[in-house]
Amino acid sequence: MSSRCSVKSSSTEEAEKVFDYLEPFGRYAFNRSHTVAYAILSYQTAYLKTHYPREFMASMMTGESADSDKIRKYIAECSQLSEYLETPIQVLPPDISSSSKDFTVVGDDIRFGLAAVKNVSEIALEAIVEAREQGGSFKSLQDFCERVDTKVVNKRAIESLIMAGAFDALDGHRAQQLASLEQTMKVAQSAQQDREKGQMGLFGAVEEMPITQVELADAPEWSHADILRNEKEQLGFYLSGHPLEQYDDIMKYYTTVTSQTLGEPPNGTEVYAAGQIVSLRLTKTKKGDPMAILVVEDLEGTTDVVVFPEAYKASREAIEEDAVVWIRGNVGENRRRNGGGDDEIEEDTHQILAEEILPIDAVVERLTSAVEVTIPESDAANQQKLDTLRNICVRAKGDHDLILRLLTPKYGEVIAQCSARYNISYPSQTVSEIEALFGSDSVKPSNRTIRVGEKTSSMSYVE
């Protein structure tokens, strides 16, 4: 135990101290048979997860193939586990020629199981795997339709597989494949019927009839947003990307919690969060005032958000399903029911009691008053780079004050506010140019403006 804690940056003393707290509790909390059984199960689970993390996570996802929320949670857990592994675990997308029914380990990665794709029945999966075992990998959409039994693997199932990305390794993009599917299936079914009838040649032998080759339709490629939306429709979550990825900087600089860290601050703490509204329920208070209950998804999971009447009135234009929003609110407790029937359990979770909700695109303009540029010690005396920075900013003519944070060996951190002639905008191409000079983490937005005339030993003003 202590060795694993050391890997996770916890001291041996801390590990032993925690164990000493828990040991007496075990004497009375459960009867011995119950305790021993759970201890063995916990040890076995921990052993497998530690020494066979890929196999363990693949089996967990296979066991929950019908529960997209749990699969998404396990995919996120694979990313977290990767921090402690020499080679990270990547969950590969479904592939019609590589995926099995279950999630499987492929080298250092896990291949997505076809059973987790919606509208694909058990018998259809068996037909796909059987055709692949008999004839090898599929070469095209038409080859697939000709080799599987299309009475079993129907059009709806193939559409779902296309939208989930299972045919991406074959010719054409998803929009072309979907637009070509109906004609491809007609040709394939005709070929299958001919084979079943056993068309005879002149001398009685079964004759191989030439098969019409279907050209892929000339359909415009889907936008990235459409690709993600279709993936979520068929898998229950985004796999190849997420709508929030384009807002990385906002998530980094304008939020204080995620769905996974919301429980860390005490109740009542003001927090800032961001995410996509995936569920919206409008209701009314006992007085008849409108309010909303939201489920907001970020890159790590989901959070319940309660919007009481006053906040709802002020924010209602930003509140709509699929909207990406920024939220200011307070941490509150929530009792959530999971499962159903005899398996139903209640658990305490945390939620946000919203005070303000803004469209994500409005956050930068609303909250940013300045842009901070950190100049590392190695560049603080590099006059050529400083001159380049000056020229970039003079040319920018932006809207936000520029604050420089210079790390110097003699004075430590020196903060300088620049005059309005050096104002830049955030985000912008100017920011990218500055990051190319001083590093990808050198620029960040700030709502802190240093007033001219304010006296401090580490501050200066640049005209």
DOKOL-370218 format. One record per residue (C-alpha): residue in three letters; z negated, x negated, y negated. Coordinates in steps of 0.02 Angstrom, whole numbers, plus 50000, padded with zeros to 5 digits. Each point is the difference from the previous one (the first is absolute). Layout:
! residues N
alaZXY ...
This chain:
! residues 463
met500005000050000 ser499504986349878 ser501634990450028 arg501065015249956 cys498935003249846 ser500344982249946 val501865003550009 lys499725015149888 ser499024989349875 ser498275006750049 ser498674987050040 thr499174998550170 glu498335003849916 glu500685016449929 ala500725005050169 glu498354996750090 lys499035009149864 val501085015650019 phe499814999350190 asp498104998449984 tyr500005015949894 leu501005009550130 glu499114994350158 pro498355009849977 phe500995015649955 gly500834999750171 arg498325002250086 tyr499775017949942 ala501635006349925 phe500845003950168 asn499445000750180 arg500374984150096 ser501425006550108 his500895006849846 thr499724983849905 val500594988750140 ala501585010250031 tyr500494999649816 ala499544981749986 ile501164995450144 leu501405010849929 ser499774992549826 tyr500014982350070 gln501575003150103 thr500885007949852 ala499514985849884 tyr500554987150130 leu501715007950022 lys500275002149813 thr499494981949968 his500974991450140 tyr501455012250023 pro500215007849826 arg501845004550021 glu499795008350169 phe498435008849938 met500825007149843 ala501585004950097 ser498955009850124 met499025008449860 met501615005849916 thr500745005750165 gly498465010550033 glu500185008449830 ser501915002049998 ala499845018249948 asp498814996349855 ser500974992149857 asp498434997749893 lys499194989350134 ile501584989950030 arg500114996349814 lys498174994750003 tyr500324988350148 ile501534992449917 ala498914996149848 glu498704992750119 cys501344988550072 ser500234992949825 gln498134997649982 leu499874991550170 ser501424988449951 glu498864991649872 tyr499034992450145 leu501494995250109 glu501124984849994 thr501535011250020 pro499925017149914 ile500335016250094 gln501535009249939 val500365017850056 leu501895000450026 pro500945016249966 pro500645011150141 asp501604993550080 ile501075010350118 ser500444984650104 ser498294991449998 ser498645013149984 ser499155007550151 lys499135016650002 asp498364991049960 phe499564986849871 thr500344983250083 val499624981849963 val501564989849963 gly499574981749975 asp498774999549855 asp500465017449940 ile499815018150053 arg501555010950023 phe499825018149942 gly499995012650143 leu501315013950002 ala498695012850053 ala499314999249823 val501655006549926 lys499955018749968 asn501165012250091 val500324988050145 ser499365007850162 glu499284991050151 ile501545004150105 ala501154993749861 leu499064983549995 glu500184998250188 ala501885003349987 ile500194986749864 val499034986850096 glu500945004150161 ala501714998449916 arg499484983449925 glu499364993350166 gln501645004750085 gly501234994149867 gly499064987849888 ser499795000749812 phe500965013249903 lys501494993249904 ser500295014249877 leu499505017849960 gln501485006150103 asp499524988950147 phe498255007549992 cys500645018049996 glu501194996750146 arg498684992150111 val498505011649976 asp499955018050057 thr500275009249836 lys499355016050078 val498324991350008 val500144988249851 asn500575013349878 lys500664998849823 arg498315002749919 ala499234985850100 ile501414988049953 glu499885005049817 ser498144995950002 leu500334983250081 ile501334995849870 met498875004849854 ala498584989850076 gly501134984650002 ala500204998650189 phe501894997249984 asp499914987249859 ala500544985750114 leu501655008950037 asp501535002049889 gly499855009849839 his498545005149892 arg498915015350030 ala500995011749888 gln501644995650089 gln499215002150171 leu499285017049956 ala501635006049921 ser500984994450154 leu498805007050130 glu500765017350026 gln501774993650031 thr499354985650106 met499025012050111 lys501535011350023 val501064985450060 ala498604993450111 gln499665017150077 ser501855002250036 ala500044983150087 gln498455004650101 gln500785016550054 asp501594991150055 arg498984988050106 glu499025014450076 lys501615009250044 gly500684984050076 gln501785001349931 met501214994250135 gly501514988849976 leu501705001650083 phe499424991850162 gly498325008550013 ala498904986649922 val498805004349861 glu500894995249842 glu499154991549852 met500565009949849 pro500164990949833 ile498565004549885 thr500305003949818 gln499074987649890 val499095008549858 glu500034990849834 leu498395000449901 ala500055012049854 asp500234992849827 ala498315006449937 pro499064992449851 glu498494989850051 trp498305008049974 ser498914993749860 his498424990650047 ala498995015449951 asp501045011050118 ile499814987550142 leu498115000149979 arg499915018949983 asn500985002550162 glu498934987250090 lys498435009249950 glu500765016550056 gln500344993250175 leu498534988250023 gly498655007749892 phe499864984549891 tyr501064986849914 leu500474985250111 ser501334988949920 gly499215001049828 his498965011049886 pro500365008649832 leu498484991049929 glu500704982650031 gln500965000349837 tyr498345002649911 asp499154984550071 asp499504993349828 ile499265016649946 met499035001450163 lys499384982349975 tyr499495000649817 tyr499635018249961 thr498965005550150 thr498254995650057 val499975008250173 thr501145004550144 ser499795013250134 gln499134987050107 thr498804993449867 leu499535016549918 gly498365000750097 glu499384983449930 pro499495005249823 pro498465011549985 asn500285018649973 gly500375004249820 thr500854983249965 glu501555001449891 val501514993850096 tyr501874998349974 ala501215003450142 ala501855003150028 gly501085007750135 gln501235013550050 ile499465018250010 val500395004950180 ser499055016450001 leu499625012149859 arg498955015750010 leu499755010849846 thr498445010849996 lys498815008249877 thr498174998749959 lys498835014950012 lys500365003149816 gly501875000650037 asp500434983349920 pro501434990550086 met499644983450084 ala500814989150134 ile499564990850160 leu501144985050032 val500284987750140 val500634983849925 glu500764986350107 asp500024981549958 leu500564985150105 glu498395000250101 gly499685018550036 thr499585016449914 thr498685006049877 asp499415017549959 val500045003649813 val499165015149920 val500705005349831 phe498815012049913 pro500645012649870 glu499824989349843 ala500864984950078 tyr501315011150081 lys500435008049833 ala500254982949920 ser500954992450147 arg500975014550078 glu501724993249949 ala499684984250103 ile499385009550153 glu501405004350121 glu500354995950182 asp500774982750032 ala499604994549821 val499324982349983 val498485000549885 trp498594989849925 ile498265007650010 arg498414997149899 gly498475008250074 asn498304998250081 val499524996650181 gly499305015250091 glu499485004150177 asn501015011150115 arg499665007050173 arg501605000750101 arg500315008450168 asn501084990950126 gly500665006250167 gly499805017750062 gly499065010650125 asp498744990250103 asp500674983749929 glu499725004749818 ile498874988149906 glu499424999049820 glu499984983649907 asp499454994949828 thr501424993049896 his500274996649816 gln501135008749876 ile500484998149819 leu499465013049873 ala501444998149879 glu499784999049812 glu501794995549957 ile501654998850095 leu501564991749929 pro501764997250066 ile500034982250062 asp501404995249880 ala498925005049851 val498564988550045 val500704983849930 glu500435007749832 arg498365009449990 leu498804986250051 thr500834983449958 ser499634992449830 ala500324981850043 val500764988450128 glu498994985050060 val500884984050053 thr498954987350094 ile500614982249978 pro499314988650138 glu499174983549960 ser501514990550065 asp501115008349868 ala498805001749852 ala500604983549926 asn501825001950054 gln500845001749831 gln501705003650075 lys499345015150095 leu499005006149850 asp501564998949891 thr500975009750132 leu498645013450000 arg500085001049810 asn501895002450003 ile499915013450136 cys498715010049903 val500854998549830 arg501605006450079 ala499115014550089 lys499475010449849 gly498855010750108 asp498645012949971 his498434991750070 asp498904986449928 leu500094983250087 ile498384991550053 leu500034982450071 arg498664993650118 leu500134981150010 leu498994990750131 thr499574982949928 pro498994985550073 lys499054996849838 tyr499615017549933 gly500135010550156 glu500855016749970 val500745001949826 ile500595017449947 ala501285002049863 gln500725015949927 cys501774998149934 ser500685008349845 ala501155015150008 arg501574989249997 tyr499614995250181 asn499725017750064 ile500775003750170 ser500195015650106 tyr499255003350171 pro500835001750122 ser501624991549948 gln501224986050038 thr498974989449880 val498535001150120 ser501104993750142 glu500544985149894 ile498194995549960 glu499505001650182 ala501404988050045 leu499184987549880 phe498175001550050 gly499945009050167 ser500125017750070 asp498195004349957 ser500034992849825 val500385016349907 lys498945015749999 pro499805015149885 ser498405002249902 asn499225013049886 arg498914986849918 thr500584994449829 ile499104985749912 arg499765004049816 val500564987249872 gly498494991949918 glu498865002450152 lys499054983750021 thr499824991450168 ser500084981850051 ser501375003150129 met501185010949898 ser501404996449880 tyr501385009549912 val501824995050014 glu501175004049855 
